[in-house]
Amino acid sequence: MNVDTLEVRKEELRLEEVVGEGTSQIVISEPVSVPEPKPVVASVIDFAARTRITRVTVLPGKVVVDGVVSLSIIYEAQVPYQTVHVFHAEVAFSTFVEIPGAEPGMVAVPIVTVEHAAFEVRPDGRTVVVRMVLSMYVRVVRTAIVEVVTDVSGIPGLQVTKEMIKAETVLGEVTAQAVVREQLTVPETKPPVVSIIDYVATANVTTTTVLPNKVIVNGVISLRVIYEARTPYQTVHVAHFTIPFERFVEIPGAQPGMAVLADVAVEFVALDVTANGRGITARIVIEITAKVVRVQTLQVVTGVTGVAGLEVEKELVRIQEVLGENTAQAIVRELVDVPPEKPPVAAVLDYSATPEVRRTIVAPGKIIVDGAIAQRIIYEPLMEPTQTVRTLHFTVPFSEFVVLPEARPGMVARVFVQVEHVNFEVPPAGEPVMVTKVLMLTARVFRTRQVTVVTAVTIGKPACTGVITANLVNVREGPGMTYPVITQVNAGTQVSVLEVTQDWLRVRLPSGQEGWVFAQFVRHDCMPRG
């Protein structure tokens, strides 16, 4: 056997490895009010509930999830004709799920489901107590770099076992800092500021756009300022601000159409109050993490046997295996009214369209996607003497689905939406503009899979040989007379000597069995090893 002919092929994978998974239940009991224009409630007939995650925070060993349940409550009214009405309400929730191994900076993927809901109508008929049971599932992932063996060859007798894996791999990951500067104005309804006592700042990513070799990240910073007011009694007030941001990070190899995962965190905030107390200059340092992922199918080696002296290193990895992936196209058409304060449209000169996925539902055999497209058009106004170019901002909602036979409720899904084409039909003056968009939706469903992969294969020098010099020589389980006898061999039997001690030899018999033989019954010229 020529050990120099051993060929081991490897490939480095940057996997989205599953650190841990966990579940918890949330019990909510919250009163909601029926708006005044609506009649009072006699009894609740039915409801529809949608959940929305507003914030996910990864802490050591746990994940905190904040969100909102949007309810549409259908009820019989306390009126002579017992008409049926509907009113809308939102109930906030906050919970945590313990996941050992979770650390800040890791990515958490939550799924929340409304398992049960009951409604109690208060005597006044204007208040309904909502009692709900929510189920929360959270999966925490991180980028793990694993060098896996994809093939082993070159030596006769090698037995190599392989498995096929299909997973999201990370093409590139970048963390960058950015400074957001904003001049904030204290609302007129609030008194001016004397000094800032405290603040709370959080940041969220709203949309991402992949360009060649870079990713644009859009988001908002929510800032709550607690301040001492310029009033005779120096009362304390709170002012809320929303600060948008747009930054890009460079990721070599990124291309339009690839999927991107992004997160943002607030690292530092400095607030300076203007002399009149009605303005606040904010300087906020944010840290943006973006990773571009792609689906990769790869055959990995899970075992190597059949040749003496093989040393095989293995590693257990928990991957997010892609069970299924599919794409679908959708056409979204919307009539957009030009506000009265703006002139009508003569011609559209340019536009931008940014899609946002707001809700994903995994149904049997399909993925349902609700979202919205933030649209901005730059247009030439009709009959404008100065020919001043104008802009128009609007949001177009959409609800579509992607057929995915592997999809089942409870699975983790990921959806990416691209605007492939936009067309504008400009009608006569004063009429709404017809906007037509072609969307490309890509949906994937995942499961957690544990795979033990081979990461290295080496082979030592071939064992030296020896010959048994007596008949009925005992081969024992260990190097001593007290160990049980495995079998017996006769004079002339050739053995491979694997280990040499002062009185005993570990040998491999022609049958492949290994055991220990008293050294005086074996003729060999092996040097002591181990």
C-alpha positions, 0 to 999 in steps of 0.5 A, spaced: 500 500 500 502 506 497 500 511 502 502 517 498 497 516 493 491 517 498 487 523 495 482 527 499 478 533 496 475 538 501 471 544 500 470 550 505 463 551 507 460 557 510 453 554 513 448 557 517 448 552 523 443 551 528 445 553 535 438 551 538 431 551 538 426 552 543 418 554 544 414 557 549 407 559 550 404 566 552 397 568 555 394 574 554 389 578 557 387 585 554 381 589 554 380 593 547 375 598 546 370 599 540 371 605 537 365 610 538 362 610 531 361 603 532 355 600 536 356 597 542 357 589 542 352 584 544 356 578 543 362 576 539 361 572 533 368 570 530 375 573 529 381 574 525 388 574 527 395 576 524 401 576 528 407 581 527 414 581 530 416 588 531 423 586 535 427 580 536 433 581 541 438 575 542 441 575 549 446 570 552 442 563 553 435 566 551 431 570 545 426 576 547 421 577 542 416 583 542 410 583 537 403 585 536 397 581 534 392 585 529 385 583 531 379 583 526 373 582 531 366 580 528 360 581 533 353 582 533 351 589 535 346 591 541 341 594 536 334 593 534 336 589 528 342 585 531 346 587 525 353 584 524 359 589 525 367 589 525 372 593 529 380 592 529 384 592 535 391 591 536 394 587 542 402 587 544 406 581 547 413 580 549 416 574 551 422 570 551 425 563 549 431 560 553 436 557 548 442 554 551 448 557 547 445 563 544 449 569 544 448 577 542 450 577 534 447 571 532 440 571 528 434 568 531 428 566 527 421 567 531 414 564 529 408 565 533 401 562 532 395 564 535 393 557 538 386 559 542 382 566 543 376 567 547 372 574 548 368 577 554 364 582 553 364 587 559 357 590 561 358 597 557 358 593 551 364 598 549 370 594 552 371 586 550 377 583 554 381 578 549 384 572 552 389 569 547 394 563 547 400 564 543 405 559 541 412 561 540 418 557 536 425 560 535 431 558 532 437 561 533 443 560 527 450 562 526 455 562 521 459 556 522 466 555 517 467 548 516 472 544 511 468 538 509 471 532 505 467 531 499 471 525 496 477 520 498 480 516 493 487 513 491 488 506 495 485 500 493 480 497 498 477 504 501 470 504 503 467 511 502 460 513 505 457 519 502 450 524 503 447 529 499 446 536 503 442 542 500 443 548 505 444 555 505 451 557 505 454 564 506 457 567 500 459 573 504 458 576 511 460 583 513 459 588 519 460 595 518 459 601 522 455 608 520 453 614 523 446 617 522 446 625 524 439 628 524 436 634 526 429 633 530 424 638 532 420 637 538 412 637 537 409 643 538 404 640 543 410 638 547 414 644 551 421 645 550 427 641 552 431 644 558 435 638 559 435 630 556 434 625 562 435 619 558 433 615 552 431 609 549 434 607 542 432 601 537 433 600 530 430 595 525 432 593 518 426 594 513 428 593 506 435 590 503 437 591 496 443 587 493 447 590 487 453 587 484 458 586 490 454 590 495 448 590 499 444 597 501 440 596 507 434 601 509 431 601 516 429 606 521 431 608 528 426 609 534 428 614 539 424 615 545 427 621 549 425 623 556 427 630 558 426 635 563 421 641 560 422 648 560 416 649 564 415 653 571 414 646 575 420 643 571 415 637 569 418 631 565 416 629 558 417 624 553 418 625 545 418 620 540 422 620 534 423 615 528 429 616 524 430 613 517 437 611 515 440 608 508 447 605 508 451 600 504 456 594 505 460 591 500 460 584 499 464 581 494 461 576 489 454 579 491 449 579 485 442 582 484 437 576 485 441 573 491 438 573 498 440 577 504 440 577 511 441 583 515 441 586 522 442 592 525 444 595 532 444 601 536 451 602 539 452 609 541 447 615 541 449 623 543 443 628 543 445 636 544 439 640 545 438 647 541 438 654 544 431 655 544 429 648 546 425 646 540 430 642 537 435 636 538 441 634 534 442 626 534 448 623 532 447 615 532 452 610 531 449 603 528 452 597 527 450 593 520 451 586 519 449 583 512 450 576 509 448 574 502 446 567 502 445 562 496 442 555 496 448 549 495 447 542 494 453 538 496 455 531 497 459 530 503 463 524 506 460 521 512 465 515 513 471 512 511 473 505 512 477 499 509 484 500 510 488 499 516 491 505 519 486 510 517 485 516 521 478 519 520 476 526 524 469 528 524 464 533 526 457 534 528 454 540 524 446 542 525 444 545 518 438 548 516 437 544 510 433 546 504 427 541 503 424 545 498 425 551 493 420 555 488 419 561 485 413 565 482 411 571 478 405 575 480 402 582 477 400 587 482 396 593 479 394 599 483 390 606 481 394 611 485 391 618 486 395 624 486 394 628 492 390 635 491 396 639 493 400 636 487 399 637 480 397 632 475 402 627 472 404 628 464 409 623 464 413 619 469 420 620 468 423 615 473 421 611 479 424 606 485 420 600 488 422 597 494 418 591 496 417 589 504 415 582 506 410 583 512 407 576 513 409 569 511 404 563 512 406 556 511 400 552 509 400 545 506 403 545 499 404 553 499 407 559 502 402 565 502 406 572 502 403 579 505 407 585 503 407 592 501 411 596 495 414 602 497 414 606 491 416 613 489 415 616 482 419 622 479 414 625 474 413 631 469 407 635 471 401 637 467 401 644 465 406 646 469 409 653 467 415 652 470 416 645 468 418 643 475 419 636 476 415 633 482 415 626 486 410 622 489 410 617 494 405 611 495 405 604 498 402 598 494 400 592 498 400 585 495 398 578 497 401 572 493 403 565 494 408 560 492 406 553 490 411 549 494 409 541 495 414 540 501 411 546 505 407 544 512 404 548 517 410 549 523 416 549 518 421 555 517 420 559 511 424 564 508 421 569 502 425 574 498 421 579 493 424 582 487 420 588 483 422 585 476 418 590 472 414 597 473 409 600 468 405 606 468 399 608 465 398 616 465 391 617 463 388 624 462 389 630 467 386 629 474 385 621 473 389 616 477 395 613 475 395 606 473 401 602 476 403 595 474 408 591 477 411 584 476 414 581 482 418 575 482 417 571 489 422 566 491 420 561 497 424 556 501 422 551 507 427 548 512 428 543 517 434 542 522 438 536 520 444 533 524 450 530 520 456 528 522 461 530 516 468 527 515 473 533 516 480 530 515 483 523 513 490 521 514 493 514 514 499 512 518 505 508 516 503 501 514 504 496 520 510 492 520 508 484 520 510 478 524 509 471 524 506 466 530 512 461 532 507 456 536 501 453 536 495 454 540 497 461 542 492 465 545 489 472 542 487 476 548 482 482 549 488 486 552 495 486 554 495 481 560 493 474 562 487 476 566 484 479 559 479 474 556 481 470 550 478 472 543 481 466 539 487 462 538 492 462 532 497 457 530 505 457 528 506 460 521 500 465 521 502 472 519 500 478 523 500 485 522 503 488 529 500 495 531 503 496 537 509 494 541 510 494 549 515 490 553 511 483 554 505 484 549 504 486 542 497 488 539 496 485 532 491 484 527 489 477 524 488 475 517 481 475 519 481 482 521 480 481 528 485 485 533 487 483 539 494 482 544 499 476 544 504 475 548 511 477 545 515 471 546 510 467 541 511 472 535 517 473 531 518 481 528 523 486 527 518 492 529 520 498 533 516 499 540 510 504 538 505 507 543 
